[in-house]
Amino acid sequence: MTAWRDGLPAVLADLARRQTRWTYRALAGHLAVPGSRTIRQVAEALDDTLRTDHAAGRPLAAAVIVSARRAGLPAPGFFHTCRELGRYFGPDDGPQAAFFHDLELSRVYAAAAAEQAAGAPEPTN
């Protein structure tokens, strides 16, 4: 595993606790993703996170990362993976995608708030 990927779960958890979203580019910059194709590397890491969260029955933490070009929605790969996992059955954009994304964000934010209320330790970056 690449070193920058180790920091990904903590960043996603922090964004969820603060109920905020970042773009793929902001995340790549924060994690100092090396080399070329940094957005692609981030997208692949987020895809792995989607699969891990789904397998564990957790809300999809990757929902806090959105595309700067898609009016607050994640990139199409987010929706492709959600379809593969059986979590979503609609298109990559439009009202149905926005509705699904809003629901998933609500789940992510609620889970983070519940963990914080229960006194779960905050990860360090």
N, C-alpha and C positions, 0 to 999 in steps of 0.2 A: 504494500500500500504506500502511496506517496504521502510524504510528511504533511502537506497542506490538507489532505483529506482527513487527517486525525482531528483537526480543529473544526470540521464541518458540523458535527452534531451539536457542539457547544454554541456555535454561531446561530444555528437554526433555533435552538432552544431559547437563546437570548432574544431573538427577534419575536418568537412566539410570546414570551413573557411580556415584552414591550408592546405587543400587538401592532407590529409594524412589518412592512415588506421592504425588500431590497430587490434591485435588479440583478440579473446574472452578472453584469459587469461590475457592480459594486461588490458583490460577493467574491468574484475573482480577484479584485483588487485587495480587498480586506484579507483574504487568505494568501495573497502573494503567489497565486498560481503561476508557475514558471512556464517559459517557452511560448510557442505560438499556439493558436487555437485554444486560448484560455477559456472562452465561453463554452466551447465544445467539451473541454475537460470538466468544467463545472456541471454542465448538463448531464454528462455521463455519471458523475458522482451523485448528483441528485436522483438520477434514475435508480441507482443502487439503493439510495435512501428510501425511495418510494417502495421498492420491493421489500426491503427490510422492515419498514413500518407496517406494510400490509401483512406480511407474514406473522408479525407480532401482534396484529390486531389493534395497532395504534393509529391515531389520526396521521395523515400524511404531512409531515413537517415540511417537506419540500414546497408545499403550497405557499409558503411565505416568500418565495423567490419568483419574481415576475419579469416579463419581457418589457423593455422600455418602449417597444414598438407595438404592443398589443393591448393598449388601454387597460392596464392592470391585470392582464391574464398571464399565466405562465406560457412558455413556448409550446408549440404543438406536441413536442415529445412528452410533456407531462400528461397530456390527454391520451396519447397513444399508449403509454405505459399503464395508465389507469384503466383503459379498455382491456389491455392484455390481462390485467389482474382481476377483471370483472367488477371493478368499482365504478365504472362510468360507461355509458353506452351511446353517447352523443357525439356531435361534431367538435372540432378543435377550436371553434370560435362561435360567437353569437350568444344569444340570450341563454341557451341551455348550458353552454360552457361556463358562462359567467355565474349562473345560478349554482352549478356544481362546485365551482371554485369558491364561491362565497360560503357555501355550506361547509366545505372542507376547511377553509380558514376559520370558521366559527368553531369547528371541532378542535382544531389545533390550538386556538386561543383558549378555549374552555379547559382543555387538558392541561395547558401550561398554568392557568390560574389555579386549577385544583391542586396541582403539584406544589405550587408556591404556597397555597393556603395550608397544605398538609405539612409544610416545613421541609420539603425536599431541598437538599443542598443545591445551590446554584453552581453550574459548571463554570470553570474559569477558562478564559480564552488565552 
